[in-house]
Amino acid sequence: MITPNIHRQRVRTEIQRLPQGYALKNGRKLVNFSDNDYLGLSFDPRLQIAAEAALQEYGVGAGASRLVTGNHPLYTQLEQDLAAYKQTEDALVFGSGFLANLGVVNGLIPKEDMILADRLVHASIIDAIQLSGAAFQRFRHNDVTHLRELLQKAKKRCWIITESVFSMDGDLAPLAEITTLATEFGAMLIVDDAHGMGVVKHGLCSAENVIWVGTFSKAAGSYGGYVCATKALIEQMVNQARSLIYTTGLPPSVIAANIAALKIIREDTALTALPLQNAQKFDASAQSAIVPVIIGSDEATLAAAQKLEEAGFLVSAIRPPTVPEGTSRLRITFSAVHQQADIDRLKQAISKVTQ
Ligand SMILES: *Cc1c(COP(=O)(O)O)cnc(C)c1O
């Protein structure tokens, strides 16, 4: 029998998110430093109005898979906007970021090829790779020297997979160097930009060998995943990505909200600068909206999160297997809507609980 570890138990705690970066838990209003709504768009009236209008015009659900009757007109607009945003030829919207990763890996990579992925890539990428049956090696986190060694040794066509912003560490991949390496070795590069979109501007790379994956569930405040790539690769996914073909299209209201969110992200550069600015008020070395405070043991991390909650802050305790053993941490996320005073108070509270 597996001995249950009480510090590893996961539970469905009821939380009601509120506008402006707050949340209700057990009847108390807490400052929410725990979710990925980096621009506060999940409560933005422009998204809400767009979603309501689409709900009235197109109904509640998509009715079928996109390749049957689920491909409502809003999809076309969103995909055109995404391609323009990422400066790629085309784009393809999936049901979620998880499904987009399944689709890009299994729709494009034959099992005869080899996948080289950063050691810290997201669980959805690992699952996608395992399903693909392709040879797979991990390179040390952000280590381009190690990646080069693996590319030199590989006897097959290689696909490199990394994240732009790492979801549990908040650090950035050296994308320019990795892109150069990919080009040098004739490899393809897949970049998961889940936590970069709307927060961190990468020199947007429209190179033919770079494929972008992303999600509307983080800074865009809504839901749904996407892949941006050449027309040929998108067409290949439309024909071969099972996570696109065998699932119902997203509700029209969700796509309408995504169109509104992407417009804001492309146009409002003052807003998109704020999450990083707020993170840097907390930690001057922050590179994204995510700042980890590594504590070590599961128990101490849970206790620290509990004390922060008592002080009025919602901060998540992240434990293995989400992060490597012995690196349990508080994962603090900053949003454009956070107030300076709340960030200052959080800083004081954290220094108390981690003493
Ligand atoms: C959240 C996340 C995903 C999954 O996106 P969803 O839209 O929530 O399914 C994929 N990759 C990374 C790096 C993520 O952080």
The ligand as a Tripos MOL2 file, in Angstrom:
@<TRIPOS>MOLECULE
LIG
   15    15     1     0     0
SMALL
NO_CHARGES

@<TRIPOS>ATOM
      1 C1         -0.3920   26.5670  -17.6350 C.3       1 LIG1
      2 C2          0.5800   26.0020  -18.5720 C.ar      1 LIG1
      3 C3          0.1770   25.1790  -19.6260 C.ar      1 LIG1
      4 C4         -1.2360   24.7050  -19.7550 C.3       1 LIG1
      5 O1         -2.0990   25.7210  -20.1750 O.3       1 LIG1
      6 P1         -3.6530   25.5800  -19.8870 P.3       1 LIG1
      7 O2         -4.2640   26.5380  -20.8460 O.co2     1 LIG1
      8 O3         -3.8630   25.9470  -18.4590 O.co2     1 LIG1
      9 O4         -4.0220   24.1610  -20.1680 O.co2     1 LIG1
     10 C5          1.1220   24.7590  -20.5260 C.ar      1 LIG1
     11 N1          2.4120   25.1060  -20.4000 N.ar      1 LIG1
     12 C6          2.8460   25.8700  -19.3920 C.ar      1 LIG1
     13 C7          4.2930   26.2240  -19.2860 C.3       1 LIG1
     14 C8          1.9440   26.3370  -18.4380 C.ar      1 LIG1
     15 O5          2.3600   27.0690  -17.4190 O.3       1 LIG1
@<TRIPOS>BOND
     1     1     2 1
     2     2     3 ar
     3     2    14 ar
     4     3     4 1
     5     3    10 ar
     6     4     5 1
     7     5     6 1
     8     6     7 2
     9     6     8 1
    10     6     9 1
    11    10    11 ar
    12    11    12 ar
    13    12    13 1
    14    12    14 ar
    15    14    15 1
@<TRIPOS>SUBSTRUCTURE
     1 LIG1         1 GROUP 0 **** ****
